[in-house]
Amino acid sequence: MDKLKLVKTIVFILTFLLVFGSLVLLGSLFKGSRTRLPEEISLGEPAGSTLQKIEIRDNLLYIGISDGGKSDRIIIIDTASGRKISTIRID
């Protein structure tokens, strides 16, 4: 009788660990995919500016811009806050 109780306990513990581990895995997958920008962002660029390329890497948004009376430039935006971090000018 003690062997049956031991087997039931082991099966219960392993089932709990399987369910808990699955929930943790699913939670981490959904948490990592929540990178969203605010609904509206103003870049503050002059009229006539042209977007050349947009790319996201490591939660940073890189926007390549040309024209608008300025030299070509790359604007870097933090996707978590939607704030402009830096502007790289290409002279």
C-alpha positions as CSV (number, residue, x, y, z in Angstrom):
1,M,0.0,0.0,0.0
2,D,2.9,2.4,0.8
3,K,4.3,1.8,-2.7
4,L,1.0,2.8,-4.4
5,K,0.9,6.0,-2.3
6,L,4.5,6.8,-3.3
7,V,3.7,6.3,-7.0
8,K,0.6,8.5,-6.7
9,T,2.7,11.3,-5.0
10,I,5.4,11.1,-7.7
11,V,2.8,11.3,-10.5
12,F,1.1,14.3,-8.8
13,I,4.4,16.2,-8.4
14,L,5.5,15.5,-12.0
15,T,2.1,16.6,-13.3
16,F,2.2,19.8,-11.3
17,L,5.8,20.5,-12.6
18,L,4.7,19.9,-16.2
19,V,1.7,22.2,-16.0
20,F,3.6,24.9,-14.1
21,G,6.5,24.7,-16.5
22,S,4.1,25.0,-19.5
23,L,2.5,28.1,-18.0
24,V,5.8,29.7,-17.3
25,L,6.9,29.0,-20.9
26,L,3.7,30.4,-22.4
27,G,3.9,33.5,-20.2
28,S,7.5,34.3,-21.2
29,L,6.6,33.9,-24.9
30,F,3.7,36.4,-24.6
31,K,5.7,38.8,-22.4
32,G,8.5,39.0,-25.0
33,S,6.1,39.8,-27.9
34,R,4.5,42.9,-26.3
35,T,6.8,45.5,-28.0
36,R,4.4,48.2,-29.1
37,L,4.9,51.8,-30.0
38,P,2.6,54.6,-28.8
39,E,-0.2,55.4,-31.2
40,E,1.4,58.7,-32.4
41,I,5.0,59.8,-32.6
42,S,6.2,63.1,-33.9
43,L,9.7,63.0,-35.4
44,G,10.0,66.8,-35.6
45,E,11.5,66.6,-39.1
46,P,10.9,69.4,-41.7
47,A,8.4,69.2,-44.5
48,G,9.7,67.4,-47.6
49,S,11.6,64.8,-45.6
50,T,11.4,61.3,-47.0
51,L,11.5,58.0,-45.1
52,Q,14.0,55.7,-46.7
53,K,14.1,52.7,-44.4
54,I,12.6,51.6,-41.1
55,E,14.0,48.7,-39.0
56,I,13.6,47.4,-35.5
57,R,16.4,45.8,-33.5
58,D,16.7,45.2,-29.8
59,N,13.6,47.3,-28.9
60,L,15.0,50.2,-30.9
61,L,13.4,51.7,-34.0
62,Y,15.8,53.0,-36.6
63,I,14.3,55.4,-39.2
64,G,16.4,56.5,-42.2
65,I,15.4,59.9,-43.5
66,S,16.6,62.0,-46.4
67,D,15.7,65.4,-47.9
68,G,13.8,68.1,-46.1
69,G,16.6,70.6,-46.5
70,K,18.9,68.6,-44.2
71,S,21.6,66.0,-44.8
72,D,20.6,62.3,-44.6
73,R,20.0,61.1,-41.1
74,I,19.0,58.1,-39.0
75,I,16.7,58.7,-36.0
76,I,16.7,56.1,-33.2
77,I,13.6,55.7,-31.1
78,D,13.1,53.5,-28.0
79,T,10.0,51.4,-28.7
80,A,9.1,51.0,-25.0
81,S,8.7,54.7,-24.3
82,G,8.3,56.1,-27.9
83,R,11.0,58.7,-27.2
84,K,13.7,59.8,-29.6
85,I,17.0,58.6,-28.3
86,S,19.4,60.0,-30.9
87,T,19.8,61.4,-34.4
88,I,22.8,60.3,-36.5
89,R,23.6,62.8,-39.3
90,I,25.3,61.5,-42.4
91,D,27.2,64.4,-44.0
